[in-house]
Amino acid sequence: MKFTFDPKYHLIGIAVHLFGPSGDTYANLALDIGASYTIVRNSMLARIIYSPDILPKTVTFTTGS
């Protein structure tokens, strides 16, 4: 993937293709180049039949700061 970054915009948006047990869907996500994890809304996961109920309720993570 290649795109031009314009620093006057504070958000980098990317189109992603998500795959799940029931098929696939597309979503627009914000790209955080310093992030350790990707966060996707429960409603988006439900579209591809990933149940938030089977996922851990809390996640521990460490940031660069």
Buried (B, 14 or more C-beta within 10 A) or exposed (E): EEEEEEEEEEEEEEEEEBEBEEEEBEBEBEEEEEEEEEEBEEEBBEBBEBEEEEEEEEEEEEEEE
